[in-house]
Amino acid sequence: MNVVVVSCNHHKAGVQLRERLAFSNADMLQRAYHQWRIVHPESELVVLSTCNRVEIYAADEQDVEVVSFDDITQFISQFHNVPTDEFVDSLLAQSGVDAVSHLFQVACSIDSMVLGEPQIVNQVKEAYRIAQEHDACGPLTNVLFQHALKVSAQVRTETGLADGRVSIASVAVGDFGKSIFSRFDNKTVLVIGAGEMAEETLTYLQSEGACRIVVANRNRDRAERLASQFRGEAVDYASLDDWLIKADVIVSTTGSSEILISKERFAIARARSNRHPVFILDLAAPRDFDPAVATVDDNVFLYDIDALEATCNRNRMARKAEVQKAMVIIANQTQAFMQEIYHRATGPVIHRLREHWHDISRGELDRLFRKLPTLDDPQRQAIEATIQRIVNKLLHPPLEALRDEAKTGTPEGLLHAIRRLFFFGEK
């Protein structure tokens, strides 16, 4: 059994590289799962692509490695048409117990820029659901991701990891936004996009007093639904430039595949404004705003996902004790999960080994009884019981060795040896 994860996340890669490697919409994910299945039909797959990480989990229940790190990097390269040497040094590759622990840390938000953010577990759950929809999951990924969600719930319940500002939106508003504006009740908030991140950001902005809210989205119905939740106003997407002029706070979360607001477009809007301070929070992946927008004038304050990292690191330090508690839970649950997986691997071999030896003993007993037809039933039963005890005693050492090794680590080497010694005839 084998689990491999290849991760391009905020720790080793910048936002521009993640944008190039992201699976940012449903069509891309559909194509990715289809192309993967053509090349690796025996492998299970889950793709986790968010605003600050791109991760591919591949798994198989074969005795030999079916998918390797190189297989995954080659797939990423071919799918996105990006040479491997442009991104391979920014990847984190792990397998086996390390890959399992990594997923548990991701689901518990130990590995997030904003420590303890609740959004990531929903993203893990959604990634798993989409993989199931595309028939990409199997026995190993099913139990792996289900276990990860359980570990996440346990960490939320038993630690204070999620106390305080724990999401990207809350840190962005509470730390960055309030460093620019002392109040929000007199500000016009423009939200571009109408998804989950937009809703979460509006929740925090409204808690800080924001009441003048306008929502622009290509899908007018979705804009109206989001605006109604916050007593705001849905506006025509075609009027976006007019609202770029008026807005004091701009939150953009569309995830468009191309830059939405170029420096030139924003500069035209600013030329028609009074150049009042404007706080722009670009939470899209890929980004919506050209980074050069920040240079249009001194009253433009643009922040993207990567800009949050320093604040998030301070958050991490403040919660060091809670991280340690969470890591103990993750370590224990990783060990429990691996023992369960190893037990699944050893079970069929133990069953077959018992059947093999008992078939041999049954055959020899039948041959003996044919040679000694005068034996009565008590004598036959006594002989059968003796043979059974001999078989059980001979089976005991290899079976105990399998169980012991499964408790402490992967039993694959011992499984291979037992197959060769007893019935598989491997060379």
Secondary structure, DSSP 8 states (H G I E B T S, - for coil): -EEEEEEEETTTS-HHHHHHH---SHHHHHHHHHHHHHH-TT-EEEEEEETTEEEEEEEE-SSS--S-HHHHHHHHHHHHT--GGGTGGG-EEEETHHHHHHHHHHHTTTTSSSTT-THHHHHHHHHHHHHHHTT---HHHHHHHHHHHHHHHHHHHHSSTTSSS-SHHHHIIIIIIHHH-S-STT-EEEEE--SHHHHHHHHHHHHTT--EEEEE-SSHHHHHHHHHHTT-EEE-GGGHHHHHHH-SEEEE----SS-SB-HHHHHHHHHTS----EEEEE--SS-SB-GGGGGS-TTEEEEEGGGGHHHHHHHHHHTHHHHHHHHHHHHHHHHHHHHHHHHHHHHHHHHHHHHHHHHHHHHHHHHHHHH-TT--HHHHHHHHHHHHHHHHHHHHHHHHHHHHHHHHS--HHHHHHHIIIIIS---
